Amino acid sequence: MPTYPARVIPGEEGLVLVTFPDVPEAVVCAEGEQAALERAPEVLDVVLSGYAAEARPIPEPSDICGAPMVSTDKFGRRVGPLW
């Protein structure tokens, strides 16, 4: 099952932004990296469900070495190792 690479961006006051190069509409902001990565699968679910509802192709995940890997429950994916 495909798993999407995530980009983790530290922000101010402990906030962390998680974005997905392959799914640009999926963006998560939370307090701390762990919280952001825990919320990421749900966000991917919602965005990829929107793709499916609009009959848009589900993007293929790219292979970014060293990036955290995040997947969705609905599409048979889960959070993977951080390194």
N, C-alpha and C positions, 0 to 999 in steps of 0.2 A: 504494500500500500504506500502511495507517495506521502512524503512528509515535506513541509515547506520550511525553508530557511527563514529565520527571523533576524531582524536588525534591532538590537537593544541600544537605546540612546538614553543615557542618564540626563536628567534635567535638574532644575532647581528644587530645593527643599525636599529632596528625596523622591521626587516623582521620576518615573521611568516610562519612556515611550517605546513601544514595540511596533515595528512596521514590517511589512512583507514585500520584498522586491517583486515577487511574482503575482501578488494580489494587492495592488496599491490601495484599494478601498478599505482594506482591513488594517485598522489602527487601534492600538490599545494604550491607555495611559493609566497608571496605577502607582500607588506608593510602594516602591521597591521592585527589584527585578523579579523576585519570586512571585509576587502578587500579579505583576504584569504578565508573566509567562503562564500563570495559572488561568488567567482570564482569556488568553489568546486563542485557545481551541474554540471557545464559544463564539468569539468574534469571527473566526474563520468559518464556523458553521453558518452563521447568519449571512455573511458575504457570499459564500459559495452557494448557499441556498438561493440567494438572489440571482446569481449567475444562472443556476438551473431553471429558475422560474421564468427568466427572460430568454431561455434557450441559448444562452451564451456558452461557449466552450469553457470547461474548467481548465484553468491554466496548469501546465506541466510545471512541477517544481524544479528549480535550478539546483545545481550542486555547488554550494558555496562552502568551501573548506573552513572549518572552525566556527561556523555560525550555529547558534542554537537552532534546533529543529523542532517545529511545532506542527501538530496535526489536529484534525477535528474529529469529534466523536461521530457525527452524522455521516461523515465520509470515510469512516473506519480508520481514523488516525488518532495519535496521542502525542503528548510531549515527549521528546527524546532527550538524549544527553546534551549538556551544554557545550562540551568540547569534543 
